[in-house]
Amino acid sequence: MTSKPVVRESRRSTRVRLKVAIEAHGLSEPVTCEGETIVVNLHGALILPAVALRVGTKISIHVHLTDKRATAEVVFVDPNQPRHCGIKLEKPQNILGLSFPPDDWHEE
């Protein structure tokens, strides 16, 4: 697991490039698929699921590495790469288990 900080724009928390295996289970739609993270922060992630997801879909994310789970909503789908999805976690948290998270990753 390698991580590399991404330049902070006007985000609520610093983005980190991180490739980690995940599984997504649909809560509002019947979908289950494997995938991986591309970029993460305390509030969400850009993910690459095995199947395209729709904006507004509520999902449960399971991080294989940490065995942690979180509820999220798909808030963005790249029109040019429909399997690139932005998700917003229901509750900001370090579900990926970064040992040394950026300074602004303060869980509520």
Sequence and secondary structure as in RCSB ss.txt:
>XXXX:A:sequence
MTSKPVVRESRRSTRVRLKVAIEAHGLSEPVTCEGETIVVNLHGALILPAVALRVGTKISIHVHLTDKRATAEVV
FVDPNQPRHCGIKLEKPQNILGLSFPPDDWHEE
>XXXX:A:secstr
  EEE    S SS  EEE  EEEEEESSSS EEEEEEEEEETTEEEEEESS   TT EEEEEETTTTEEEEEEEE
EE SSSTT EEEEESS   TT  SS  TT    
